[in-house]
Amino acid sequence: MRDISDLIGRIFLSAIFLFEAVDSSLYFDKTKQTMALYGLTWRQDLLLYGAITVLVLGGLMVLLGYRTRAGAILLLLYWAPVTFLVHAFWTYPKEEIRIQSILFMKDVAIVGGLLMLAGKETGKYSIKKLFATTKV
């Protein structure tokens, strides 16, 4: 049961990162405009391509269970700063504080999930285990 829950957890956790990578790619110019609203104007193309790369690479590593710890740490390096930048609810007007604080706490929970994933091994349903048990 633990291996099944590990697999399902990795699928759900990686989904948000892979979705954000696809969304940022499809709406590249809109994402750049949003970045400018948050003060990220220095080399936007480089930052956005880098973010998309981190999201895809880290998301796939978590999803597939291949070097999951490295993938989780890679995603943490992106997700934690973005959480404090985008959902800094204490800087929003009073009418937006509630929704931004909920989004902030959701992102903090995702950071917690990534930290838990970084601190453990993947279950038997992972690429790592497949490579370890396959005789070549």
C-alpha positions as CSV (number, residue, x, y, z in Angstrom):
1,M,0.0,0.0,0.0
2,R,2.9,2.4,0.8
3,D,4.3,2.0,-2.8
4,I,0.9,2.7,-4.3
5,S,0.4,5.8,-2.2
6,D,3.9,6.9,-3.1
7,L,3.2,6.6,-6.8
8,I,-0.2,8.4,-6.5
9,G,1.4,11.1,-4.4
10,R,4.2,11.7,-6.9
11,I,1.6,11.8,-9.8
12,F,-0.5,14.4,-8.0
13,L,2.5,16.5,-6.8
14,S,4.2,16.5,-10.2
15,A,0.9,17.5,-12.0
16,I,1.0,21.1,-10.7
17,F,4.5,21.7,-11.9
18,L,4.0,20.1,-15.3
19,F,0.7,22.0,-15.7
20,E,2.5,25.3,-14.8
21,A,5.2,24.5,-17.4
22,V,2.7,23.9,-20.1
23,D,0.7,27.0,-19.1
24,S,3.7,29.2,-19.1
25,S,4.8,27.9,-22.5
26,L,1.4,28.3,-24.1
27,Y,0.9,31.8,-22.6
28,F,4.5,32.9,-22.9
29,D,3.8,36.6,-23.5
30,K,1.1,36.8,-20.9
31,T,3.4,35.2,-18.4
32,K,6.1,37.8,-19.2
33,Q,3.6,40.5,-18.5
34,T,2.7,38.9,-15.2
35,M,6.4,38.7,-14.3
36,A,6.7,42.4,-15.0
37,L,3.9,43.1,-12.5
38,Y,5.9,41.5,-9.8
39,G,9.1,43.4,-10.7
40,L,10.8,40.7,-12.7
41,T,12.0,42.7,-15.7
42,W,15.6,41.6,-15.9
43,R,16.2,39.1,-18.7
44,Q,12.6,37.9,-18.7
45,D,13.1,35.4,-21.5
46,L,16.1,33.8,-19.8
47,L,14.2,33.6,-16.5
48,L,11.0,32.2,-18.1
49,Y,12.8,29.6,-20.2
50,G,14.8,28.6,-17.1
51,A,11.6,28.3,-15.0
52,I,9.9,26.2,-17.6
53,T,13.0,24.0,-17.8
54,V,13.1,23.6,-14.1
55,L,9.4,22.8,-13.9
56,V,9.5,20.2,-16.7
57,L,12.7,18.6,-15.5
58,G,11.8,18.5,-11.8
59,G,8.2,17.5,-12.5
60,L,9.3,14.6,-14.7
61,M,11.9,13.4,-12.2
62,V,9.3,13.4,-9.4
63,L,6.7,11.8,-11.6
64,L,8.9,9.0,-12.9
65,G,10.7,8.4,-9.6
66,Y,14.1,8.9,-11.2
67,R,16.4,10.9,-8.9
68,T,13.4,12.1,-7.0
69,R,15.4,13.8,-4.3
70,A,17.2,15.9,-6.9
71,G,13.9,16.7,-8.7
72,A,12.3,17.7,-5.4
73,I,15.2,20.0,-4.5
74,L,15.2,21.5,-8.0
75,L,11.5,22.3,-7.7
76,L,12.0,23.7,-4.2
77,L,14.6,26.1,-5.5
78,Y,11.9,27.5,-7.8
79,W,8.7,27.1,-5.9
80,A,9.6,28.5,-2.5
81,P,10.9,32.0,-3.7
82,V,8.0,32.3,-6.2
83,T,5.5,31.6,-3.3
84,F,6.9,34.5,-1.3
85,L,7.0,36.8,-4.4
86,V,3.6,36.0,-5.9
87,H,1.4,35.3,-2.9
88,A,2.8,37.8,-0.4
89,F,-0.6,38.3,1.0
90,W,0.6,40.9,3.6
91,T,1.3,43.3,0.6
92,Y,-2.2,43.0,-1.0
93,P,-5.2,45.3,-0.5
94,K,-7.6,44.3,2.3
95,E,-10.1,42.7,-0.1
96,E,-7.5,40.4,-1.6
97,I,-5.7,39.3,1.6
98,R,-8.0,36.3,2.2
99,I,-7.6,34.7,-1.2
100,Q,-3.9,35.4,-1.4
101,S,-3.3,33.9,2.1
102,I,-5.2,30.8,1.0
103,L,-3.0,30.5,-2.1
104,F,0.1,31.2,0.0
105,M,-0.8,28.4,2.4
106,K,-1.5,26.0,-0.6
107,D,2.0,26.7,-1.9
108,V,3.5,26.3,1.6
109,A,1.8,22.8,1.7
110,I,3.3,22.0,-1.7
111,V,6.8,23.0,-0.3
112,G,6.1,20.6,2.6
113,G,5.3,17.8,0.2
114,L,8.5,18.4,-1.7
115,L,10.5,18.5,1.5
116,M,8.9,15.1,2.5
117,L,9.7,13.7,-0.9
118,A,13.3,15.0,-0.8
119,G,13.8,13.2,2.6
120,K,12.7,9.7,1.5
121,E,13.3,7.1,-1.1
122,T,10.8,6.3,-3.8
123,G,8.7,3.2,-3.7
124,K,8.9,0.2,-5.9
125,Y,6.9,1.9,-8.7
126,S,9.6,4.1,-10.0
127,I,12.1,4.2,-12.8
128,K,14.9,4.0,-10.3
129,K,13.6,0.6,-9.0
130,L,13.0,-0.6,-12.6
131,F,16.6,0.1,-13.5
132,A,17.8,-1.5,-10.3
133,T,15.9,-4.8,-11.0
134,T,16.4,-5.0,-14.7
135,K,19.2,-7.3,-15.8
136,V,21.1,-6.0,-18.8
